[in-house]
Amino acid sequence: MGPLHKDMLAAVHKFYNGLKHDGGPREEFHPMQEEIKDELHGSPCLRELSSTLRVSEDGVEEVVEIVAVEAAVTITYGNTIVRSASMSPREVDDYVVGFAFTSGIIDAYDDIVDISVLYDKDPIEAHVTLREGLDLESRADLRSSASEWRLVAAGGEDAKDSRVCEAAQPIGAAATPQTNGAALREQPIDSTTSQPDAPSTLPKPRQLLNPQAIWNVSETLMSLQGMHQATGATHAASFAGFDGKILFLSEDVGRHNAVDKLIGALLASGADAEEGFAFLSSRCALELVEKLLRFGIKIIATISAPTSAVIDLALREGITICAFSREKRFTVYTHPERLLL
């Protein structure tokens, strides 16, 4: 540790341990917390912390910080617990729908008859009624690396945890409903091959995407990320039309769950996957592409790079991957045929 860092650490200890502050001794440091209500849903989604410490080369100062609230949620389908998650206490229904779809529990929005979310419970409870004849046990073979899930008897051990935050919300007019998850897949996607497959031959696209549309989303996305601006803790998953206007946006501390919530909102609205493209504020991870592919989205733009597994999957499944999408540039890794170049 260099001299500068030693001095900064000493300043923190001095500030923390109770020397003079505002005319009096500091007995003990405890950040004060105040929950900020969600104006739409009446539940806390942000938390204000006072008396947090900011350390810089200039010294130590007290600052007020805003953090995202996470609450435990247990999701049950019938009498079976399928998932236990930690998320912001709002729009849990979109997450329930998106997770069920990308996990292979359902194939369409109509497979869900009812969703009841009990926000006053601890943990929050989401109870889902599936259509008659839909048996979870018979669908166990639909699990994929995109979203692990396992059946747990009610009252038993919880499923694998995940960490999530804010839910998808429509921005402006919704997309024109024409299909409901245009390319539903009856079997999990095999993305484990070590060698790239030959590129698939694409049918003629319904419409070509102008690069300007991707640049429009890149330039406007941050201004719409209220949670990220307040906390710096969330990823964004969005769906935009061919004009570059963002139609749906999900923010979440977990990038996988942001995509699940986005897809849940798209399913609920009846949006057509072929009428737009996805734009993610994260790297182009395999599981995210698998989730979007299951809904039928074939043009995916991301802030950061794809992996080799993503490229192999995109070549095989006919997905256009545009990565490093920022500052009026992007790199096309697969299937540029969908772009107006």
Residue frames relative to the residue before (quaternion, step in Angstrom):
aa qw qx qy qz dx dy dz
M 1.0000 0.0000 0.0000 0.0000 0.00 0.00 0.00
G 0.3893 -0.7449 0.4971 0.2153 3.58 -0.77 1.07
P 0.7043 -0.4692 0.3242 0.4228 3.59 -1.29 0.29
L 0.6393 0.5352 -0.3417 0.4337 3.61 0.96 -0.80
H 0.6811 0.4808 -0.2896 0.4701 3.56 0.93 -0.91
K 0.6136 0.5346 -0.3495 0.4642 3.59 1.08 -0.67
D 0.6518 0.5103 -0.3159 0.4636 3.58 0.96 -0.83
M 0.6503 0.5108 -0.3177 0.4639 3.59 0.96 -0.86
L 0.6560 0.5082 -0.3121 0.4626 3.58 0.95 -0.88
A 0.6389 0.5180 -0.3256 0.4663 3.57 0.99 -0.78
A 0.6355 0.5295 -0.3287 0.4558 3.58 1.03 -0.79
V 0.6347 0.5244 -0.3283 0.4631 3.58 1.01 -0.80
H 0.6689 0.4932 -0.3044 0.4655 3.58 0.87 -0.95
K 0.6452 0.5178 -0.3236 0.4592 3.59 0.96 -0.81
F 0.6703 0.4901 -0.2920 0.4746 3.56 0.96 -0.92
Y 0.6916 0.5131 -0.2640 0.4345 3.54 0.95 -0.98
N 0.7624 0.4553 -0.2086 0.4098 3.54 0.88 -0.96
G 0.7224 -0.5586 0.2324 0.3348 3.53 1.13 0.54
L 0.3725 0.6879 -0.5450 0.3017 3.61 0.99 0.54
K 0.7841 -0.3741 0.2016 0.4523 3.58 -1.27 0.23
H 0.1213 0.7640 -0.6236 0.1129 3.54 -0.95 0.98
D 0.8336 -0.0556 -0.0100 0.5495 3.59 -0.64 1.13
G 0.7483 -0.4352 0.2235 0.4480 3.58 0.93 0.88
G 0.7927 0.2340 -0.1428 0.5445 3.60 1.19 -0.03
P 0.6165 -0.5710 0.3882 0.3784 3.56 -1.24 0.38
R 0.3404 -0.6939 0.5892 0.2356 3.57 -1.15 0.61
E 0.3027 -0.7872 0.5097 0.1699 3.56 -0.49 1.19
E 0.7823 -0.1539 0.1415 0.5868 3.57 0.85 -0.92
F 0.3971 -0.7310 0.5071 0.2253 3.56 -1.02 0.81
H 0.1414 0.7581 -0.6246 0.1227 3.59 -0.71 1.11
P 0.3583 -0.7296 0.5310 0.2393 3.62 -0.51 1.07
M 0.3540 -0.7210 0.5552 0.2158 3.58 -0.87 0.96
Q 0.1682 -0.8084 0.5610 0.0592 3.57 -0.93 0.92
E 0.0199 0.7769 -0.6286 0.0299 3.53 -1.03 0.85
E 0.3395 -0.7580 0.5224 0.1929 3.54 -0.72 1.09
I 0.2681 -0.7493 0.5888 0.1412 3.53 -1.04 0.88
K 0.3986 -0.7588 0.4650 0.2214 3.56 -0.57 1.15
D 0.4290 -0.6393 0.5742 0.2784 3.50 -1.24 0.65
E 0.3941 -0.7613 0.4626 0.2261 3.57 -0.44 1.20
L 0.6776 0.4979 -0.3017 0.4494 3.59 1.10 -0.63
H 0.8245 0.2535 -0.0891 0.4980 3.55 0.90 -0.90
G 0.4517 -0.7267 0.4303 0.2876 3.60 1.22 -0.08
S 0.6374 0.4836 -0.3449 0.4909 3.60 1.19 0.35
P 0.5472 -0.6520 0.4078 0.3304 3.60 -1.03 0.70
C 0.0861 -0.8037 0.5882 0.0257 3.58 -0.81 1.01
L 0.7519 0.2230 -0.1509 0.6017 3.56 1.26 -0.39
R 0.1596 -0.7741 0.6038 0.1035 3.55 -1.20 0.50
E 0.2779 -0.7582 0.5721 0.1434 3.55 -0.92 0.95
L 0.1045 -0.7856 0.6091 0.0307 3.55 -0.82 1.06
S 0.1496 -0.7733 0.6109 0.0803 3.56 -0.71 1.06
S 0.7962 0.3126 -0.2400 0.4591 3.56 -1.30 0.39
T 0.3627 0.6642 -0.5604 0.3365 3.57 1.00 0.69
L 0.4062 -0.7394 0.4965 0.2044 3.57 -1.16 0.57
R 0.1478 -0.7574 0.6307 0.0817 3.55 -0.94 0.94
V 0.1466 -0.8036 0.5760 0.0313 3.52 -0.70 1.17
S 0.1008 0.7826 -0.6059 0.1015 3.58 -0.81 1.01
E 0.7089 -0.4212 0.3236 0.4640 3.56 -1.26 -0.07
D 0.6553 0.5185 -0.3070 0.4554 3.58 1.20 -0.48
G 0.7109 -0.4248 0.2653 0.4938 3.58 1.25 -0.12
V 0.5835 -0.5617 0.4632 0.3598 3.55 -1.26 -0.55
E 0.0400 0.7974 -0.6007 0.0426 3.57 -0.93 0.86
E 0.4721 -0.6366 0.5277 0.3058 3.54 -1.23 0.53
V 0.0072 0.7881 -0.6149 0.0261 3.55 -1.00 0.87
V 0.4088 -0.6611 0.5654 0.2761 3.53 -1.33 0.30
E 0.0707 -0.8040 0.5904 0.0093 3.58 -0.78 1.03
I 0.2791 -0.7263 0.6042 0.1719 3.55 -1.25 0.59
V 0.0580 -0.7932 0.6060 0.0145 3.58 -0.85 0.97
A 0.5202 -0.6268 0.4834 0.3207 3.55 -1.24 0.52
V 0.3814 -0.7128 0.5451 0.2220 3.56 -0.99 0.88
E 0.0965 -0.7637 0.6360 0.0551 3.55 -1.05 0.83
A 0.0496 -0.7878 0.6138 0.0119 3.56 -1.02 0.83
A 0.4994 -0.6517 0.4784 0.3114 3.57 -1.06 0.74
V 0.0529 -0.7835 0.6191 -0.0058 3.55 -1.04 0.88
T 0.1464 -0.7625 0.6254 0.0772 3.55 -0.97 0.92
I 0.1656 -0.7974 0.5775 0.0575 3.56 -0.77 1.08
T 0.0422 -0.7964 0.6033 -0.0001 3.56 -0.83 1.01
Y 0.1821 -0.7338 0.6461 0.1047 3.52 -1.15 0.79
G 0.7777 -0.0199 -0.0472 0.6265 3.56 -0.22 1.28
N 0.7425 -0.3371 0.2731 0.5103 3.57 -0.71 -1.08
T 0.5884 0.5868 -0.3467 0.4350 3.55 1.26 0.36
I 0.3218 -0.7168 0.5860 0.1981 3.56 -0.86 0.98
V 0.1430 -0.8092 0.5673 0.0540 3.55 -0.70 1.08
R 0.8301 0.0228 0.0376 0.5558 3.59 0.96 -0.74
S 0.1075 -0.7282 0.6709 0.0897 3.48 -1.26 0.65
A 0.0325 0.8218 -0.5623 0.0857 3.57 -0.66 1.10
S 0.3048 -0.7100 0.5979 0.2133 3.53 -1.35 0.22
M 0.1493 0.8103 -0.5375 0.1795 3.56 -0.51 1.19
S 0.6049 -0.5119 0.4268 0.4357 3.55 -1.27 0.08
P 0.4804 -0.7057 0.4464 0.2680 3.59 -0.99 0.81
R 0.5858 0.5268 -0.4239 0.4468 3.56 0.54 1.19
E 0.8620 0.0647 -0.0705 0.4979 3.54 -1.15 0.72
V 0.1147 0.8165 -0.5493 0.1360 3.53 0.88 0.98
D 0.5772 0.6184 -0.3788 0.3754 3.58 1.11 -0.61
D 0.6290 0.5281 -0.3460 0.4536 3.62 1.00 -0.71
Y 0.6414 0.5139 -0.3256 0.4674 3.57 0.99 -0.79
V 0.6333 0.5465 -0.3268 0.4399 3.56 0.95 -0.92
V 0.6810 0.4802 -0.2838 0.4743 3.59 0.90 -0.93
G 0.6957 0.4880 -0.2860 0.4429 3.58 0.79 -1.01
F 0.6607 0.4971 -0.3118 0.4682 3.58 0.93 -0.85
A 0.6447 0.5236 -0.3260 0.4515 3.60 0.93 -0.87
F 0.6791 0.4958 -0.2869 0.4590 3.58 1.00 -0.85
T 0.7272 0.4291 -0.2597 0.4686 3.60 0.76 -0.98
S 0.6514 0.4966 -0.3112 0.4819 3.60 1.24 -0.34
G 0.5149 -0.6602 0.4132 0.3582 3.58 1.22 -0.21
I 0.4066 0.7034 -0.4865 0.3212 3.59 1.22 0.25
I 0.7763 0.1081 -0.0569 0.6184 3.57 1.09 -0.77
D 0.3541 -0.7224 0.5516 0.2201 3.56 -1.30 0.37
A 0.7952 0.0876 -0.0252 0.5994 3.57 1.22 -0.41
Y 0.6607 -0.5208 0.3657 0.3980 3.55 -1.23 0.47
D 0.6481 0.5469 -0.3151 0.4261 3.58 1.05 -0.74
D 0.5226 0.6223 -0.4241 0.3997 3.61 1.23 -0.14
I 0.6735 0.4292 -0.2868 0.5290 3.59 1.27 -0.32
V 0.2875 -0.7751 0.5457 0.1370 3.56 -0.77 1.10
D 0.8054 -0.0890 0.1099 0.5756 3.57 0.93 -0.88
I 0.1114 -0.7541 0.6428 0.0758 3.55 -1.24 0.62
S 0.0395 -0.7842 0.6193 -0.0021 3.56 -0.82 1.01
V 0.0885 -0.7992 0.5943 0.0128 3.58 -0.67 1.15
L 0.1681 -0.7906 0.5862 0.0550 3.57 -0.68 1.15
Y 0.1866 -0.8329 0.5153 0.0769 3.55 -0.01 1.34
D 0.6510 0.5379 -0.3246 0.4261 3.61 1.15 -0.47
K 0.5707 0.5785 -0.3870 0.4357 3.60 1.25 -0.03
D 0.1636 -0.7589 0.6203 0.1121 3.56 -1.27 0.44
P 0.4108 -0.3235 -0.7973 0.3014 1.55 -0.69 2.39
I 0.6411 -0.4814 0.4157 0.4295 3.56 -1.30 0.27
E 0.2129 -0.7896 0.5650 0.1094 3.58 -0.99 0.83
A 0.0849 -0.7606 0.6420 0.0452 3.55 -1.00 0.90
H 0.0903 -0.8066 0.5841 0.0008 3.56 -0.56 1.22
V 0.1121 -0.8153 0.5681 0.0055 3.55 -0.68 1.16
T 0.1854 -0.7551 0.6210 0.0987 3.54 -0.97 0.95
L 0.2175 -0.7843 0.5718 0.1024 3.56 -0.67 1.14
R 0.6271 -0.5357 0.3951 0.4045 3.55 -1.22 0.44
E 0.6275 -0.5567 0.3973 0.3720 3.53 -1.20 0.61
G 0.7845 0.3211 -0.2536 0.4660 3.53 -0.97 0.92
L 0.5939 0.5456 -0.3749 0.4572 3.59 1.24 -0.13
D 0.0873 -0.8299 0.5508 -0.0155 3.56 -0.28 1.31
L 0.4367 -0.7195 0.4779 0.2514 3.58 -0.67 1.10
E 0.6383 0.5477 -0.3391 0.4215 3.58 0.94 -0.84
S 0.6783 0.4983 -0.2958 0.4518 3.57 0.99 -0.78
R 0.6992 0.4596 -0.2642 0.4798 3.59 1.23 -0.33
A 0.3492 0.7671 -0.4802 0.2430 3.59 1.26 0.19
D 0.6396 0.5430 -0.3411 0.4239 3.62 1.11 -0.57
L 0.5991 0.5866 -0.3599 0.4093 3.60 1.24 -0.14
R 0.4253 0.6931 -0.4831 0.3245 3.59 1.21 0.03
S 0.0086 -0.7827 0.6223 0.0051 3.56 -1.11 0.69
S 0.6840 -0.4731 0.3435 0.4363 3.56 -1.27 0.09
A 0.5255 0.6526 -0.4102 0.3602 3.59 1.22 -0.34
S 0.8013 -0.0746 0.0827 0.5878 3.60 0.94 -0.81
E 0.2182 -0.7842 0.5684 0.1196 3.58 -0.28 1.22
W 0.1378 0.7597 -0.6326 0.0604 3.54 -1.13 0.72
R 0.0486 -0.7857 0.6154 0.0399 3.53 -1.18 0.47
L 0.5103 -0.6592 0.4671 0.2949 3.53 -1.17 0.64
V 0.0219 -0.7816 0.6226 -0.0313 3.55 -0.93 1.00
A 0.4748 -0.6759 0.4771 0.3003 3.57 -0.79 0.95
A 0.5852 -0.5888 0.4190 0.3678 3.57 -1.00 0.80
G 0.7827 0.2722 -0.2363 0.5073 3.54 -0.89 1.03
G 0.6233 0.5501 -0.3384 0.4410 3.57 1.26 -0.15
E 0.7872 -0.2963 0.2339 0.4877 3.54 -1.29 -0.45
D 0.4805 -0.6779 0.4774 0.2858 3.56 -0.95 0.86
A 0.5559 -0.5870 0.4730 0.3504 3.51 -1.32 0.38
K 0.7381 -0.4167 0.2958 0.4406 3.54 -1.34 0.12
D 0.4430 -0.7233 0.4691 0.2460 3.57 -0.82 1.00
S 0.0193 -0.7405 0.6679 0.0724 3.52 -1.36 0.36
R 0.3178 -0.7392 0.5606 0.1957 3.56 -1.23 0.39
V 0.0569 0.8167 -0.5661 0.0961 3.54 -0.60 1.17
C 0.2411 -0.7797 0.5577 0.1514 3.57 -1.26 0.19
E 0.8834 -0.0504 0.0278 0.4651 3.61 -0.58 -1.07
A 0.4525 -0.7275 0.4670 0.2189 3.55 -1.15 0.73
A 0.6357 -0.5406 0.3922 0.3871 3.52 -1.31 0.37
Q 0.0165 -0.7875 0.6161 -0.0018 3.53 -1.09 0.69
P 0.4887 -0.6764 0.4564 0.3089 3.60 -0.89 0.89
I 0.2002 -0.7523 0.6172 0.1145 3.55 -1.10 0.76
G 0.8252 0.0033 -0.0321 0.5638 3.59 -0.44 1.14
A 0.7945 -0.2691 0.2150 0.5002 3.55 -1.17 -0.65
A 0.4503 -0.6810 0.5094 0.2718 3.54 -1.06 0.79
A 0.6087 -0.5484 0.4223 0.3880 3.54 -1.25 0.40
T 0.5656 -0.6002 0.4397 0.3557 3.56 -1.12 0.61
P 0.3553 -0.7565 0.5004 0.2260 3.61 -0.60 1.07
Q 0.0740 0.7912 -0.6042 0.0592 3.57 -0.77 1.05
T 0.7725 0.0378 -0.0445 0.6324 3.55 1.09 -0.69
N 0.3220 -0.7352 0.5658 0.1887 3.55 -1.22 0.48
G 0.7753 -0.1181 0.0402 0.6191 3.57 0.24 1.28
A 0.1880 -0.8780 0.4216 0.1267 3.52 0.63 1.22
A 0.8132 0.1924 -0.0964 0.5407 3.62 0.91 -0.76
L 0.0479 -0.8236 0.5651 -0.0063 3.57 0.50 1.21
R 0.2134 -0.7874 0.5700 0.0978 3.54 -0.94 0.92
E 0.3329 -0.7675 0.5189 0.1757 3.57 -0.79 1.05
Q 0.7606 0.2664 -0.1682 0.5676 3.60 1.24 -0.33
P 0.5793 -0.5837 0.4190 0.3850 3.61 -1.11 0.54
I 0.5217 -0.6326 0.4797 0.3123 3.54 -1.20 0.61
D 0.2846 -0.7422 0.5816 0.1727 3.58 -0.88 0.94
S 0.0692 0.8209 -0.5592 0.0931 3.56 -0.32 1.26
T 0.4799 0.7076 -0.4009 0.3290 3.56 1.21 0.48
T 0.4406 0.7064 -0.4700 0.2933 3.60 1.17 -0.02
S 0.4160 -0.7338 0.4860 0.2289 3.57 -1.00 0.86
Q 0.7382 0.3392 -0.2097 0.5441 3.59 1.19 -0.49
P 0.5119 -0.6512 0.4509 0.3325 3.61 -0.97 0.75
D 0.3982 -0.6921 0.5502 0.2445 3.54 -1.09 0.79
A 0.6206 -0.5110 0.4194 0.4216 3.52 -1.29 0.22
P 0.5596 -0.6147 0.4230 0.3605 3.60 -0.97 0.77
S 0.4506 -0.6688 0.5174 0.2863 3.55 -1.03 0.78
T 0.4462 -0.6588 0.5313 0.2909 3.55 -1.26 0.46
L 0.3082 -0.7882 0.5078 0.1609 3.56 -0.57 1.15
P 0.4301 -0.6223 0.5704 0.3200 3.56 -1.13 0.60
K 0.6446 -0.5251 0.3666 0.4176 3.57 -1.17 0.46
P 0.4385 -0.7108 0.4756 0.2761 3.63 -0.66 1.05
R 0.5648 -0.5932 0.4582 0.3453 3.54 -1.15 0.66
Q 0.7851 -0.0562 0.0680 0.6130 3.56 1.09 -0.76
L 0.3766 -0.7073 0.5471 0.2418 3.58 -1.08 0.69
L 0.3783 -0.7332 0.5269 0.2039 3.54 -1.07 0.81
N 0.3461 -0.7242 0.5645 0.1929 3.53 -0.81 1.06
P 0.5367 -0.6377 0.4342 0.3417 3.65 -0.81 0.85
Q 0.5720 0.6098 -0.3843 0.3915 3.59 1.09 -0.63
A 0.5991 0.5727 -0.3625 0.4262 3.60 1.09 -0.65
I 0.6530 0.4939 -0.3098 0.4834 3.59 0.99 -0.81
W 0.6545 0.5034 -0.3172 0.4665 3.57 0.97 -0.82
N 0.6032 0.5593 -0.3579 0.4418 3.62 1.06 -0.69
V 0.6693 0.4810 -0.3025 0.4788 3.58 0.92 -0.89
S 0.6328 0.5479 -0.3320 0.4349 3.57 0.93 -0.87
E 0.7105 0.4697 -0.2543 0.4581 3.57 1.00 -0.85
T 0.7639 0.3912 -0.1998 0.4728 3.61 1.07 -0.66
L 0.5040 0.6996 -0.4193 0.2841 3.60 1.15 -0.49
M 0.6794 0.5113 -0.3147 0.4218 3.59 0.77 -0.97
S 0.6466 0.5351 -0.3283 0.4333 3.59 1.00 -0.74
L 0.6946 0.4484 -0.2669 0.4952 3.58 1.24 -0.42
Q 0.5911 0.5789 -0.3639 0.4278 3.58 1.26 -0.18
G 0.1470 -0.8395 0.5194 0.0613 3.57 0.32 1.25
M 0.6617 0.5045 -0.3109 0.4593 3.58 0.94 -0.87
H 0.6724 0.4907 -0.3095 0.4597 3.58 0.91 -0.85
Q 0.6393 0.5224 -0.3335 0.4552 3.59 0.98 -0.76
A 0.6945 0.4742 -0.2766 0.4650 3.58 1.05 -0.75
T 0.8324 0.2433 -0.0787 0.4917 3.57 0.95 -0.88
G 0.3026 -0.7563 0.5197 0.2577 3.60 1.08 -0.62
A 0.5998 0.6288 -0.3117 0.3844 3.58 1.29 0.21
T 0.7108 0.4909 -0.2511 0.4367 3.60 1.19 -0.12
H 0.3520 -0.6615 0.6182 0.2372 3.49 -1.39 0.45
A 0.2675 -0.7519 0.5774 0.1724 3.56 -1.28 0.32
A 0.0623 -0.7411 0.6667 0.0495 3.54 -1.18 0.74
S 0.0043 0.8283 -0.5574 0.0564 3.57 -0.65 1.09
F 0.2010 -0.7281 0.6391 0.1451 3.52 -1.35 0.39
A 0.0595 -0.8175 0.5722 -0.0276 3.55 -0.71 1.13
G 0.5011 -0.6358 0.4977 0.3113 3.53 -1.25 0.48
F 0.6930 -0.4833 0.3319 0.4195 3.56 -1.28 0.13
D 0.6165 0.5270 -0.3541 0.4657 3.57 1.26 -0.16
G 0.5485 -0.6381 0.3840 0.3802 3.59 1.28 -0.01
K 0.5113 0.6256 -0.4351 0.3973 3.60 1.24 0.24
I 0.3982 -0.7202 0.5182 0.2329 3.57 -0.80 1.04
L 0.2103 -0.8042 0.5501 0.0804 3.56 -0.70 1.16
F 0.7886 0.0627 -0.0154 0.6116 3.58 1.08 -0.76
L 0.0246 -0.8010 0.5977 -0.0233 3.54 -1.05 0.82
S 0.0598 -0.7776 0.6258 0.0119 3.55 -0.97 0.93
E 0.0987 -0.7644 0.6340 0.0632 3.55 -1.01 0.88
D 0.0926 0.7990 -0.5798 0.1301 3.53 -0.94 0.87
V 0.4981 -0.6424 0.4793 0.3308 3.58 -1.08 0.62
G 0.7108 0.3367 -0.2316 0.5725 3.58 1.29 -0.29
R 0.4324 -0.7309 0.4604 0.2585 3.57 -0.64 1.08
H 0.6237 0.5362 -0.3483 0.4496 3.60 1.05 -0.70
N 0.6979 0.4681 -0.2757 0.4668 3.56 0.92 -0.85
A 0.5649 0.5670 -0.3902 0.4551 3.58 1.14 -0.49
V 0.6612 0.4894 -0.3037 0.4807 3.58 0.99 -0.82
D 0.6200 0.5366 -0.3445 0.4571 3.61 0.97 -0.77
K 0.6901 0.4746 -0.2888 0.4638 3.57 0.88 -0.90
L 0.6044 0.5406 -0.3514 0.4680 3.56 1.06 -0.68
I 0.6855 0.4783 -0.2874 0.4676 3.58 0.85 -0.95
G 0.6095 0.5488 -0.3528 0.4503 3.59 1.05 -0.67
A 0.6695 0.4867 -0.2929 0.4787 3.56 0.98 -0.86
L 0.6394 0.5219 -0.3250 0.4617 3.58 1.02 -0.77
L 0.6453 0.5154 -0.3167 0.4665 3.58 0.97 -0.84
A 0.6695 0.5146 -0.2997 0.4441 3.57 0.89 -0.95
S 0.7073 0.4567 -0.2562 0.4748 3.59 1.08 -0.70
G 0.4125 -0.7093 0.4714 0.3234 3.56 1.22 -0.37
A 0.2620 0.8009 -0.5023 0.1939 3.58 1.16 0.52
D 0.4020 -0.6961 0.5504 0.2257 3.54 -1.21 0.67
A 0.4329 -0.7320 0.4679 0.2406 3.57 -0.60 1.16
E 0.6783 0.5041 -0.2944 0.4462 3.59 1.11 -0.60
E 0.6159 0.5689 -0.3390 0.4266 3.58 1.26 -0.08
G 0.8052 0.1408 -0.0964 0.5680 3.58 1.19 0.32
F 0.3711 -0.7008 0.5605 0.2388 3.52 -1.30 -0.39
A 0.4463 -0.6704 0.5250 0.2755 3.54 -1.29 0.41
F 0.0702 -0.7602 0.6443 0.0444 3.54 -1.17 0.70
L 0.0941 -0.8131 0.5744 -0.0033 3.57 -0.66 1.17
S 0.3979 -0.7302 0.5069 0.2270 3.55 -1.03 0.81
S 0.6274 0.5234 -0.3277 0.4744 3.58 1.30 0.16
R 0.6535 -0.4399 0.3827 0.4827 3.55 -1.25 -0.25
C 0.5592 -0.6225 0.4433 0.3215 3.55 -1.26 0.45
A 0.0226 -0.8434 0.5356 -0.0361 3.57 0.29 1.29
L 0.6416 -0.5702 0.3646 0.3609 3.55 -1.12 0.74
E 0.6837 0.5027 -0.3035 0.4333 3.59 0.80 -1.00
L 0.6350 0.5280 -0.3343 0.4541 3.59 1.03 -0.71
V 0.6545 0.5032 -0.3092 0.4720 3.57 0.96 -0.86
E 0.6252 0.5402 -0.3341 0.4536 3.59 1.02 -0.77
K 0.6511 0.5165 -0.3139 0.4591 3.57 0.95 -0.88
L 0.6882 0.4780 -0.2819 0.4673 3.58 0.87 -0.97
L 0.6254 0.5386 -0.3324 0.4563 3.57 1.07 -0.73
R 0.6228 0.5457 -0.3480 0.4396 3.59 0.95 -0.79
F 0.6712 0.4616 -0.3025 0.4948 3.60 1.05 -0.64
G 0.5732 -0.6210 0.3668 0.3890 3.57 1.18 -0.42
I 0.4594 0.6735 -0.4585 0.3537 3.60 1.25 0.15
K 0.1274 -0.8390 0.5288 0.0154 3.57 -0.66 1.14
I 0.6920 0.3381 -0.2902 0.5680 3.60 1.26 0.12
I 0.0195 0.8117 -0.5776 0.0841 3.56 -0.58 1.20
A 0.0738 -0.7786 0.6230 0.0155 3.55 -0.80 1.07
T 0.0353 -0.8050 0.5921 -0.0113 3.57 -0.97 0.84
I 0.6023 -0.5732 0.4266 0.3558 3.53 -1.28 0.45
S 0.8117 0.2164 -0.0797 0.5366 3.56 0.93 -0.93
A 0.7668 -0.4653 0.2546 0.3614 3.53 -1.39 0.09
P 0.4295 -0.6434 0.5564 0.3033 3.56 -1.32 0.33
T 0.4248 -0.6483 0.5522 0.3070 3.55 -1.32 0.14
S 0.6822 -0.4711 0.3463 0.4390 3.58 -1.25 0.16
A 0.6264 0.5422 -0.3424 0.4431 3.59 1.04 -0.72
V 0.6191 0.5323 -0.3355 0.4699 3.58 1.08 -0.71
I 0.6625 0.5072 -0.3068 0.4580 3.57 0.90 -0.91
D 0.6348 0.5233 -0.3299 0.4630 3.60 0.97 -0.83
L 0.6705 0.4936 -0.2943 0.4693 3.58 0.89 -0.93
A 0.6710 0.5106 -0.3013 0.4454 3.58 0.90 -0.92
L 0.6322 0.5197 -0.3320 0.4690 3.60 1.00 -0.75
R 0.6973 0.4914 -0.2648 0.4496 3.55 0.94 -0.96
E 0.7850 0.3542 -0.1600 0.4824 3.56 0.93 -0.93
G 0.5171 -0.6830 0.4037 0.3213 3.59 1.22 0.08
I 0.3977 0.7096 -0.4781 0.3312 3.57 1.04 0.82
T 0.3105 -0.7260 0.5849 0.1854 3.55 -1.02 0.85
I 0.1040 -0.8055 0.5831 0.0146 3.57 -0.60 1.18
C 0.0234 -0.7781 0.6269 -0.0308 3.57 -0.75 1.13
A 0.0105 -0.8335 0.5507 -0.0441 3.58 -0.22 1.25
F 0.7661 0.2897 -0.2891 0.4955 3.55 -1.36 0.33
S 0.2433 0.8012 -0.5026 0.2151 3.55 1.05 0.89
R 0.4417 0.6566 -0.4913 0.3638 3.54 -0.07 1.32
E 0.8534 0.1565 -0.1138 0.4839 3.53 -1.28 0.50
K 0.6656 -0.5539 0.2892 0.4080 3.55 0.86 1.10
R 0.6654 0.3892 -0.3582 0.5268 3.53 0.88 1.01
F 0.1009 0.7574 -0.6451 0.0010 3.54 -1.30 0.30
T 0.3673 -0.7064 0.5619 0.2243 3.55 -1.30 0.37
V 0.2526 -0.7647 0.5770 0.1363 3.59 -0.76 1.07
Y 0.1973 -0.8166 0.5369 0.0770 3.57 -0.56 1.19
T 0.8151 0.0612 0.0047 0.5760 3.60 1.02 -0.72
H 0.8886 0.0699 -0.0446 0.4511 3.52 -1.29 0.59
P 0.0249 0.8222 -0.5653 0.0615 3.61 0.41 1.19
E 0.4361 0.7304 -0.4404 0.2871 3.61 1.29 -0.15
R 0.6587 0.5196 -0.3165 0.4427 3.60 1.16 -0.48
L 0.6687 0.5094 -0.2879 0.4587 3.56 1.25 -0.20
L 0.4290 -0.6738 0.5432 0.2586 3.56 -1.15 0.70
L 0.1334 0.8198 -0.5336 0.1593 3.56 0.19 1.33
